[in-house]
Amino acid sequence: MDLLDWVLLVARVVIVFFALLIVVMVLIWFERKVVADMQTRVGPMRAGPRGVLITLADGVKLFFKEGITPTNADRPVYAIAPILAMFPAFLAFAVIPFGTHVHVFGRDVPFQLADINIGILWVLAMASPNVYGIVLAGWSSGSNYPLLGSVRSSAQMISYEVGMGLSLVAVLMYSGHLSMTAIVDQQAGVFHLLGLGWLPFPRWNFVPQFPAFVVYLICSLAETNRPPFDLAEAETELVAGFHTEYSGIKFAMFYLGEYVNTVTVAAIAVTLFLGGWRGPAYPAVIHWFWPLLWFLLKLVLVMYVYVLIRATLPRMRYDRLMSFGWKVLIPFGLVWVLATGAVVVLPEVYGRRAVLVGAAAILGTVLLVSSLPALFTAGKKEQVRS
Amino acid sequence: MPDYFQSYAVVLAVAVAGAALVAVAFTAGRLIAPKRPLPSKLTTYECGIDPVGKGWAQSQVRYYIYGFLFVIFDVESVFLFPWARVFVKLGWAAVWEMGIFIGILAAGLLYAWKKDVLKWA
């Protein structure tokens, strides 16, 4: 590696870092606009054209706010917690491939920061330290509401992390690779739904692994503390949960971390289940642009689903949330891992495998969807009795 | 393997960029933000009335039990990942063996379920 390589490396990191920040800013605006639309409001309108700069304005405002550290707080931990909540999200994004590569200065520069060969494990490893940020924030505030919020969310996040891990194991078994690039490559080409010749479809993992996809989507909402699973900051019960005492820059860190995390889990969903940067059409001009566009379109689609869920569902009851995680998602994840194993090792006879995979996906989906109402109705009888 | 180390060098660079963002934000905050601490401003928030106690309340022991269960299933997924990478080469035997392993753990989960550990009350 000579100097040019190092310069390109640093430039890549800096560009992707800022691009991620800009994507986060636009997505916060997007979310506010969509939610406003669903509530027949106009949403932010003042800062920039149609309010697109609202996040920047909010960020600048937070810089000018006084950062208060309560006397009860454990000062060093109180300062470290927001950093811990934000930092790992950026690192998790480092392994996401968001395009092919571009040819500059005689070098091929990939549209991915680091192709680590343990991709999925890295993602899981970087998803967990987020819990520390929230627990330490609640504990070090020296206040009741933050403590309750952080204890709640720690139990919630570790429970759903198990479900998320199981859904990722199923994808890993199906594709046979840990590296993100290899998983995107595995999703190249076309296959025939249920082995029928007239029903072609891109070979994206969300079709054969649809149950795992649903499990992943639910778990990613719970992992990022997004509505309807935002019990850590349920304002009707806990003021603002773990960040009640935070203000100024430190609060901005939590806010940024939460949204970078959301973008990262959405990008992981795109990469593992929706074919990554692959799309049906690449026009012959500007080769590097179309994969990037496909990736962004899919990212916006996943984010839109998240926002729709936020805008339509009320916040879950905590006991239902926990019992859904442990009594539905985890047992289902275990069964699905074994089912995927059986489907993958069955001898590859032409046509049979496709039918088998399809049947497993349909059966799994029916099973999972039929257990979804438990999230809304579990424990209703007891409530009536008491 | 130059590629191997290079990819981790990139991860390190991302970490540095993140650290730089944090450093810039905190320095800027220190420089621009006003700082006028008052005793009443520095109390913790309890809906506007004076806070009672130190704020380190006792909480349900149930959270602790969930912590235990999490460790069990997280360690299980540590076993699952390497297995999932290579099980195709090992064939049916590997699937059966993992089935037995998962079965034992699932029995543990069923036991916890039966004992009403998973019930929030």
Interface residues (C-beta under 8 A of the other chain):
Chain A: M1 L9 V10 R12 V13 V14 F17 F63 F64 K65 E66 G67 I68 T69 P70 T71 N72 I83 M86 F87 F90 L91 F93 A94 L113 A114 D115 I116 N117 I120 L121 W139 S141 G142 S143 N144 Y145 L147 L148 V151 R152 S154 A155 I158 S159 E161 V162 G165 L166 V169 L172 M173 G176 L178 V239 T244 E245 G248 I249 A252 M253 Y318 D319 M322 S323 W326 K327 I330 P331 L334 V337 L338 G341 A342 V344 V345
Chain B: P2 D3 Y4 Q6 S7 Y8 A9 V10 V11 A13 V14 A15 A17 G18 A19 L21 V22 A25 F26 A28 G29 I32 A33 P34 K35 R36 P37 P39 K41 L42 T43 T44 Y45 E46 C47 P51 G53 K54 G55 W56 A57 S59 R62 Y63 Y66 G67 L69 F70 F73 D74 S77 L80 F81 A84 R85 F87 V88 G91 W92 A94 V95 M98 G99 I102 L105 A106 L109 W113 L118 K119 W120 A121
